[in-house]
Amino acid sequence: MIGESVIYSACGLEKETNTPAKTAEITWECFCGGLDVIDAVAEGWRELCINGGCNVPFFRPEYFRTYVRCFEGGQRYVIAAAWREKMLVGVLPLVLASERWYGVPVRVLTSPRGDHYMRFDVVCRKDMDRQQVCASLLMALSEVESWDILRLANVCDDGAAAALPEAARACGWAGHGIGARSVPHVSLAGWHGDWDWFIAQRSRNFRHAMRAAKRKADASGELTLRRFDTADARALTTFYQLEAAGWKGRRGTAILRQPHLRQYYDETAECAARNGYFCLYILEMGGQPIAGVYGFTLDGCYFMSKIGCNEEFSQFSPGHLIMNEVLRDCASREVHDVDFLSSRVPWTASWTSQGRTCSYYYVFRNTMPARLMAWFHFKLRPVVRPLYHYLPFTKVES
């Protein structure tokens, strides 16, 4: 590259200068180490998100840092970055982890793992050739010796990471993409708060059920939607209590039942509020909270990270009632899209038939473990899928 590729040690004090390299007008660097390497590129990374057309909460440095500190603590982090004429045009933040694939130990560069990191992508300027940027980021990663497989999860079908497989093949590596799930979203384009226009697009049965639920709720107390743009401690506690009052509370998976989850959602709320995109809704009926939505509003899109409902009020359909009010509030604030983030479930079908495919993307280096895993994962596994749950070597373990 032009200049130098900086690879920091875990303590962040050492650096190595590698052979200059260049892809067209793009230069690259790769940073490895602890949380300090995230901070090293955070300013340019954040500017890239805001001004580069890829301003999604999960793509921003402060969100990545908060998540990996809570869930991937003690791991090494690898940040590949690409520049064009001193302007940052691409960032790929990853976690370096040891896993076992089909009984074989492998070293994996992965997007943050777990159910709470709901969207990921190569952060790439929209006016750039994303395949060229992806190729440059892969060249940066090639300077890091200690990995076999690159894995990105929860990438939208229009994401820049969709160019990774072809860029990998151009580098002589194996690249694959697998469509994993459909994520519903509601487009509010063309709606300016006229509820009759929006609800008329829903099914007849749903319209009838919503009107009945609204009448029943109005008869029991006034419905009030409260929106919090700050990390209000009382509002957050109310939301956690609402979530725990449902099926997650019974299963023990609610935020309130897991201290490390509460710490994460508290810190994420504070981080998002500082950067101006936190948005928590609480719906009250006669002054009593009955439902809540924890999410983020950024660049005209509302991202619904969590929803919680008190099942004591199930006769009023609190989940549908709060969706009703949240969509109306979003439309009044010129939010054009509401992203449900989670996989499609029956209740979301009442609100939308629109969806985005979220995929997994893989790159396998030319190492023996990587080539073996590529053959197992994409050649052998589909053949033996009927026996998948009976064979001891068919699992991938973190």
C-alpha positions in Angstrom: 0.0 0.0 0.0 0.9 3.6 -0.1 2.3 4.6 3.3 2.2 1.7 5.8 0.0 -1.0 7.2 -0.1 -0.6 10.9 -0.7 -3.8 13.0 -0.8 -3.1 16.7 0.0 -5.6 19.4 -2.6 -6.4 22.0 -1.3 -3.7 24.3 -1.4 -1.2 21.4 2.2 0.0 21.8 4.0 -1.7 19.0 3.5 -1.5 15.2 4.9 -3.2 12.2 5.4 -1.6 8.8 4.6 -4.0 5.9 5.3 -3.9 2.2 3.7 -1.0 0.4 0.6 -2.0 -1.6 -2.0 -0.4 -3.7 -5.4 -1.1 -5.4 -6.1 1.6 -7.9 -6.3 4.8 -5.8 -7.2 3.0 -2.6 -4.7 2.4 0.2 -5.3 0.2 3.3 -4.3 -0.5 6.8 -5.1 -3.2 9.3 -5.3 -2.6 13.1 -5.2 -5.4 15.6 -5.4 -5.3 19.4 -7.8 -4.4 22.2 -10.5 -1.7 22.5 -7.8 0.9 21.8 -7.7 0.0 18.1 -11.4 0.9 17.8 -10.7 4.3 19.3 -7.8 4.8 16.8 -10.1 5.0 13.8 -13.4 6.0 15.5 -13.5 9.6 14.4 -13.0 8.8 10.7 -15.2 5.8 10.9 -18.1 7.8 12.4 -17.7 10.5 9.8 -17.8 7.8 7.1 -21.1 6.5 8.5 -22.7 10.0 8.7 -21.5 11.4 5.4 -20.9 8.3 3.4 -24.6 7.1 3.2 -24.3 4.2 5.6 -25.5 5.7 8.8 -27.0 2.7 10.6 -26.7 2.4 14.5 -25.0 -1.0 14.3 -22.4 0.2 11.8 -21.1 3.0 14.0 -17.9 2.7 16.1 -19.6 3.6 19.5 -22.2 0.8 19.0 -19.5 -1.8 18.0 -17.3 -0.8 20.9 -20.1 -1.1 23.5 -21.2 -4.5 22.2 -17.8 -6.2 22.0 -16.9 -4.8 25.4 -20.0 -6.4 27.0 -20.1 -9.6 25.0 -16.7 -10.2 23.4 -14.5 -9.0 26.2 -10.9 -10.4 26.3 -10.9 -11.0 22.5 -8.6 -9.4 20.0 -10.2 -7.0 17.5 -9.2 -6.5 13.9 -10.1 -3.3 12.1 -9.5 -3.2 8.3 -9.7 0.3 6.8 -9.4 1.6 3.3 -8.6 5.2 2.2 -8.8 7.1 -1.1 -6.7 10.3 -1.1 -6.7 10.5 2.7 -10.5 10.0 2.9 -11.7 6.9 4.7 -13.9 5.0 2.3 -14.3 1.6 3.9 -14.1 -0.1 7.4 -14.6 -3.7 8.4 -14.5 -4.2 12.2 -14.1 -7.8 13.3 -13.5 -10.1 16.3 -10.7 -12.7 16.2 -12.1 -15.9 17.8 -11.2 -19.5 18.2 -13.9 -21.9 17.2 -14.4 -25.6 16.3 -15.9 -26.4 13.0 -16.9 -30.0 12.6 -14.4 -31.0 15.3 -11.5 -29.0 13.7 -10.1 -26.0 15.5 -10.1 -22.9 13.3 -9.4 -19.2 13.7 -12.3 -17.1 12.7 -12.5 -13.3 11.9 -16.2 -12.7 12.6 -18.8 -10.0 13.0 -19.9 -9.6 16.6 -21.6 -12.9 17.7 -24.9 -13.3 19.5 -28.5 -12.4 19.1 -28.2 -8.8 20.2 -26.1 -7.5 17.2 -28.9 -7.4 14.7 -27.3 -5.9 11.6 -23.8 -5.9 10.1 -22.1 -4.8 6.9 -18.9 -3.6 5.4 -19.0 0.2 6.1 -18.5 1.6 2.6 -19.1 5.0 1.0 -22.1 4.7 -1.3 -20.3 6.6 -4.1 -17.5 4.0 -4.2 -17.2 0.8 -6.1 -18.0 -1.6 -3.3 -16.2 -4.6 -4.9 -13.0 -2.5 -5.1 -13.4 -1.4 -1.5 -14.0 -5.0 -0.4 -10.9 -6.2 -2.3 -8.8 -3.6 -0.6 -10.1 -4.6 2.9 -9.4 -8.2 2.1 -5.8 -7.2 1.1 -5.5 -5.5 4.5 -6.7 -8.6 6.3 -4.3 -10.7 4.3 -1.5 -9.0 6.3 -3.0 -10.6 9.5 -1.6 -14.2 9.7 -3.7 -15.6 12.5 -7.1 -16.4 10.8 -8.5 -19.1 8.5 -12.2 -18.0 7.9 -14.0 -14.7 7.7 -17.7 -14.7 8.6 -20.2 -11.9 8.5 -23.7 -12.4 9.8 -27.0 -10.5 9.4 -26.0 -8.6 6.3 -28.9 -7.1 4.3 -29.3 -8.1 0.7 -28.3 -4.6 -0.5 -25.3 -4.4 1.8 -21.7 -3.7 0.6 -20.6 -7.1 2.0 -22.5 -8.8 -0.9 -19.4 -8.0 -3.0 -17.1 -9.9 -0.7 -17.4 -13.4 -2.3 -16.5 -12.1 -5.8 -13.7 -9.9 -4.3 -12.4 -13.0 -2.4 -12.4 -15.1 -5.6 -10.4 -12.4 -7.4 -7.8 -12.7 -4.6 -7.7 -16.5 -5.1 -9.7 -17.3 -2.0 -13.1 -19.1 -1.7 -16.1 -16.8 -1.1 -19.7 -17.8 -0.4 -23.0 -16.1 0.6 -26.0 -17.8 2.1 -29.5 -16.1 2.5 -30.5 -16.8 6.1 -33.7 -15.1 7.0 -36.3 -12.5 6.0 -36.6 -9.4 8.2 -39.9 -7.5 8.0 -40.1 -3.7 7.7 -42.8 -1.2 7.2 -42.4 1.5 4.5 -44.0 4.8 5.5 -43.2 6.5 2.2 -46.2 8.5 1.0 -47.9 8.4 4.3 -48.2 11.8 6.1 -50.2 10.8 9.2 -53.5 9.9 7.5 -54.3 6.8 9.4 -57.2 5.8 7.2 -54.9 5.7 4.2 -52.4 3.4 6.0 -54.8 1.1 7.8 -56.8 0.6 4.6 -53.8 -1.3 3.2 -54.0 -3.9 6.0 -56.4 -7.0 5.9 -60.1 -6.6 6.7 -59.8 -8.9 9.7 -56.9 -7.0 11.1 -58.7 -3.7 10.7 -61.7 -5.1 12.5 -59.5 -6.5 15.3 -57.6 -3.2 15.7 -60.7 -1.1 16.0 -62.1 -3.5 18.6 -58.9 -3.4 20.6 -58.8 0.4 20.4 -62.4 0.7 21.6 -61.8 -1.7 24.5 -58.7 0.2 25.5 -60.3 3.6 25.3 -63.1 2.3 27.6 -60.6 1.3 30.2 -58.4 4.4 30.2 -56.8 7.0 28.0 -54.0 5.7 25.8 -50.8 7.8 26.0 -47.6 7.2 24.1 -44.4 8.6 25.7 -41.2 8.9 23.7 -37.8 9.2 25.4 -34.7 10.4 23.5 -32.5 10.2 26.6 -31.4 7.2 28.6 -33.9 8.0 31.3 -33.3 5.4 34.1 -36.9 5.2 35.2 -38.2 4.7 31.6 -35.6 2.0 30.9 -36.6 0.2 34.1 -40.2 0.4 33.1 -39.4 -1.1 29.7 -37.4 -3.9 31.3 -40.3 -4.7 33.6 -42.7 -4.8 30.7 -40.5 -7.2 28.8 -40.1 -9.4 31.9 -43.9 -9.5 32.2 -44.2 -11.5 29.0 -43.0 -14.9 27.8 -39.3 -13.9 28.1 -39.8 -13.4 31.8 -41.2 -16.9 32.2 -38.3 -18.4 30.2 -35.7 -16.5 32.1 -34.4 -14.7 29.0 -35.7 -11.2 29.8 -33.2 -8.4 30.2 -34.2 -7.9 33.8 -33.3 -11.5 34.6 -29.8 -11.3 33.2 -27.5 -8.6 34.7 -25.0 -8.6 31.8 -27.9 -8.0 29.4 -29.2 -5.1 31.5 -25.7 -3.6 31.6 -25.4 -3.8 27.8 -28.8 -2.2 27.1 -28.2 0.5 29.7 -24.9 1.4 28.2 -26.2 1.2 24.6 -29.0 3.6 25.5 -26.6 6.0 27.1 -24.2 5.7 24.1 -27.0 6.2 21.5 -28.5 9.1 23.4 -25.2 10.9 23.5 -25.0 10.5 19.7 -28.6 11.6 19.2 -30.3 8.5 17.9 -31.8 6.7 21.0 -35.6 6.3 20.9 -37.6 4.5 23.6 -41.4 4.3 23.5 -43.7 3.5 26.5 -47.5 3.1 25.9 -49.7 3.8 28.9 -53.4 3.0 29.4 -54.9 5.1 32.2 -51.5 5.9 33.5 -50.4 2.2 33.6 -47.6 1.1 31.3 -48.7 -1.8 29.1 -46.1 -2.0 26.3 -42.7 -0.6 25.2 -40.4 -0.5 22.3 -36.6 0.0 22.6 -35.0 1.3 19.5 -33.1 3.9 17.5 -34.0 6.6 15.0 -31.4 7.5 12.5 -31.5 9.0 9.0 -35.2 8.6 8.6 -35.4 5.0 9.8 -36.6 3.6 13.1 -34.9 0.4 14.2 -37.0 -1.7 16.7 -34.4 -3.5 18.8 -36.7 -4.8 21.5 -40.5 -4.9 22.2 -42.1 -5.7 25.6 -45.7 -6.2 26.6 -47.4 -6.8 29.9 -49.4 -10.0 29.3 -51.9 -9.0 32.1 -53.3 -6.6 29.5 -53.3 -9.2 26.7 -57.1 -8.7 26.1 -56.3 -5.2 24.7 -53.6 -6.5 22.3 -50.9 -4.2 23.7 -48.3 -5.2 21.1 -50.6 -4.1 18.2 -51.7 -1.0 20.1 -48.1 0.2 20.6 -47.2 -0.5 17.0 -50.3 1.5 16.0 -49.0 4.5 18.0 -45.3 4.1 17.1 -46.0 4.1 13.4 -48.2 7.2 13.7 -45.5 9.0 15.7 -42.8 7.9 13.2 -44.8 9.2 10.3 -45.3 12.6 12.1 -41.5 12.8 12.4 -40.9 12.1 8.7 -39.5 8.6 9.5 -39.9 6.8 6.2 -39.1 3.2 7.3 -39.6 1.1 10.4 -37.2 -1.9 10.6 -38.3 -4.8 12.8 -34.7 -6.2 12.9 -35.8 -9.7 14.1 -37.0 -12.6 11.9 -40.5 -12.6 10.5 -43.0 -13.9 13.1 -46.8 -14.2 12.8 -47.7 -10.9 14.5 -45.5 -8.9 12.1 -47.4 -10.2 9.1 -50.4 -8.2 10.2 -48.5 -5.0 9.7 -46.4 -5.7 6.6 -45.6 -8.2 3.9 -42.4 -6.3 3.0 -39.1 -7.9 4.0 -35.3 -7.8 3.5 -33.2 -10.9 3.2 -30.4 -11.0 5.7 -27.5 -13.3 4.7 -24.2 -14.8 5.9 -21.0 -14.2 4.0 -17.9 -16.3 4.2 -14.3 -16.0 3.0 -11.9 -19.0 3.3 -8.2 -18.4 3.1 -5.8 -20.8 1.3 -4.9 -22.6 4.5 -5.5 -26.3 5.0 -8.1 -25.9 7.8 -10.0 -23.2 5.8 -10.1 -25.3 2.6 -11.3 -28.3 4.5 -14.0 -26.3 6.2 -15.2 -24.8 2.9 -15.5 -28.3 1.5 -17.4 -29.5 4.6 -19.7 -26.5 4.9 -20.7 -26.0 1.3 -20.1 -29.4 -0.4 -20.5 -32.2 2.1 -23.1 -30.7 4.5 -25.9 -30.3 2.0 -25.5 -33.9 1.0 -25.7 -35.3 4.5 -28.2 -32.8 5.8 -30.9 -35.5 6.4 -28.4 -37.0 8.9 -27.2 -33.7 10.2 -28.4 -34.1 13.8 -27.0 -37.6 14.2 -23.4 -37.0 13.1 -21.0 -35.7 15.7 -18.8 -33.8 13.3 -21.5 -31.6 11.7 -21.6 -28.8 14.2 -19.9 -25.4 14.4 -19.0 -24.4 18.0 -17.7 -21.1 19.3 
